[in-house]
Amino acid sequence: MHRQIRALLDADHDITYVAPFTYFNVTPPLPITAIDVPRGAGHGRARAALRRGVRGADLLLVHDSDLLRALPYRHPPVVWDVREPADARRAARAERRHHVISPSVVPEATLVSPAPPPPGDTRVVHLGRLTAERGAAELIALAERLVPHGIRLDLIGQADREARVLLRDAQRVGLLDWYGHVPNRHALRMVEGALAGISLAPADVTGVPTKVLDYMGRGVPVITTPQSGTLVQTARCGLVVPFDVDSVRHAVLDLKEDPDRRANMGARGHTYARLHHHWPDHAPAFVARMESLAGVAHSLAV
């Protein structure tokens, strides 16, 4: 919404957006045409929504691989934007029938704040979807071990059913604050001023999560597991730790005790993100790519 769709709107394209607006309690902004679908809609309902959406469209841009199995019989050229590591392994097969773009084509990017506040010392944040595979249980355990040190954990993002139960219980007893889905522009502001941003992933996950760039773009030090280690070490903007709760806790406490270090890390990350990962710098290439695949210069994109 705030990157790709905004770039296409700024280029005078008409947009139809098929998404679960009601589920996330989001009011679709004008001037897009919105088609609401239930969260986790089956292939039948998804296909019906897509059938409505692609009428008259020159291009269909898909972010969820499940939708590739729900395409209507008649549809314009399809572009699959591959961001999840698990999806990347299926991209080669999909390229036989659809266009596939990935971070090598459209780089991961964020909206970098012009002048974020310096990192504080009373809370850490995790931005993004929460599941067992993405470390929900480990984050709750981390929150429990940080409370005695006067540090709160803020979790910003939707959660799957299993994680939701755990998070509600943890919030009920005062271990953490879980905000659920928050619109992107508000979520990024909530990141600002944190002691650190957390990104946990098991060893078999590859690629840099967008949340790491979001932390950097908001001037917040990053504490991450090795999948983002190269970027964080190159930018000198955080600490790389094992996928282990005690290791993350030690990293948080080290930064809490050293305000100059965390301020320097936050500033270096912000500078690096502005130079290399600021979305407005990449938006024109993305728009040109979509126009090329659609075969038009000014058209309806979905």
C-alpha positions, 0 to 999 in steps of 0.5 A, a space after each residue: 500500500 505505502 510503497 508499490 501502490 503509492 508509486 503506481 498511483 503517483 505515476 497516474 495508474 488506476 489501481 484495484 486492490 484485492 485484500 482483507 480490509 475488514 479483517 484488518 479494520 482498514 479503510 481503503 484510501 482513495 483513489 483505489 478501487 477496493 475489493 474486500 475478501 475474508 482473511 484466509 478465503 478459500 480458492 473459490 472466493 479468492 477466484 471470484 474476487 480476482 475475477 472482479 478485480 482483473 476486468 479491464 486490467 493490464 496487469 495482475 500483481 500478486 504477493 501471496 503464492 496461494 493466489 496463483 492457484 486461484 487465478 480466474 480462467 481469463 486474466 492479464 499477465 501475472 507478476 508474482 512478487 516473491 519475498 518469502 524465502 519458502 516461496 523463492 524455492 518455488 519461483 523457478 517453476 512459476 516462471 514458466 507461466 508468470 513473471 517473477 520479481 524478487 529482491 534482486 529485481 525490486 530491492 527490499 526498501 523502506 520509508 526512511 524517516 528524515 530525522 528520527 529521535 535517538 534510541 531510548 532505553 526502556 523498550 525494544 520492538 518487534 515489527 512484523 507477522 508473529 508465528 511459531 516459526 518466526 519466534 513468537 514463543 522466543 519473543 515471549 520468553 525474552 519479554 519475561 527476562 527483560 521485565 526485571 530490568 525495566 525493559 518492555 517488549 512491544 510487538 507490532 503485527 498480526 499473529 496466527 491462531 497458535 501465536 495469538 493465544 500465547 500473546 494474549 496470555 502474555 499480555 494479560 499477565 503484563 509481560 509485553 504489549 502486543 498491538 496486533 495489525 497497525 497500518 504501516 505509517 503508524 507502525 514505523 512511527 511506533 518503532 522510533 525511539 526504541 532501544 533496539 529492534 528485534 529480528 529472529 529467524 532460525 538458521 535455515 531461513 535466508 534473506 533480509 527481512 524488511 523489518 531490519 530495514 525498517 529499524 535502520 530507517 528509523 534510527 534504531 539499533 538492530 539485534 538479529 540472528 545471522 540471516 541478516 548478519 551481513 547487512 547489519 555488520 556492513 552498516 555497523 548498525 547492530 548486533 548479530 546473535 544466535 537464535 537463542 533467548 539468552 543471547 538476545 537478552 544479553 545483547 539488549 542489556 549490553 545496549 541499555 548500559 551503553 547509550 553512546 554505542 546504541 546512538 552510534 549504531 542507530 545513526 549509522 543504520 539510518 544513514 546506510 538505509 537512506 543511501 541504499 534502501 530508501 523506497 522513493 529512490 527505487 520506486 521509478 524502476 519498479 513502476 517502469 518494470 510494471 509498465 514494461 510487463 503490462 506493455 503499456 505506459 498508463 493503464 489499469 494495474 491490479 
